[in-house]
């Protein structure tokens, strides 16, 4: 089965592509895209991996599900294309960055520039049916993306894993904290963030401090 994914990731995840669950997952995705409007566009399903090769990853930000409304999903967690209105969670992310690092709010919610610096913007589920949040969850994607997290934990040193909200925080058990930094907080969605624990978490300055302490350049958030 030929999966169009960046070569270093294809090597790291080779065993997954041979598993029965992955064959079932591919069938499901092909059928869904053939019979329903789904996101992101097919060529962007593996965008997070393709923009951020295995050996270039420095920070991992875990999301749950792609955006399910037209024009939003681009295969990067929390990111929207240039010219698309920023969702509330992304606005809160930029508000915290502004407070934490003194960086002004950007005009675009396109996070490709983060990915190009080594930030793996990984949704646990990589596809979704239009207007139907969570519609492709528990179909096999989570097994695949968990394998990616485990591969990074095992094969790399001194990464920053940023886990927002209960779902992302459930992945903390896969990560060896003696080798990597794990930052956790509530989700940046207004429902969670406004209850406290999001604003003032200083995750962006903490991530940069850790990277610099281990000989890596800071991320230009």
Buried (B, 14 or more C-beta within 10 A) or exposed (E): EEBEBBEBBBEBBEEBBEBEEBEEBBEBBEEBBEEEEBBBEBEBBBBBBBBBBBEBBBBBBBBBBBBBBEEBBBBBBBBBBEEBEBBEBBBBBBBBBBBBBEEEEBEBBBBBBBBEBBBBBBBBBBBBBEEEBEBBBEBBBBBBBBBBBBBBBEEBEBBBBBBBBEBBBEBBEBBEEEEBBBBBBBBBBBEBBEEEBBBEBBBBBBBBBBBEEEEBEBBEB
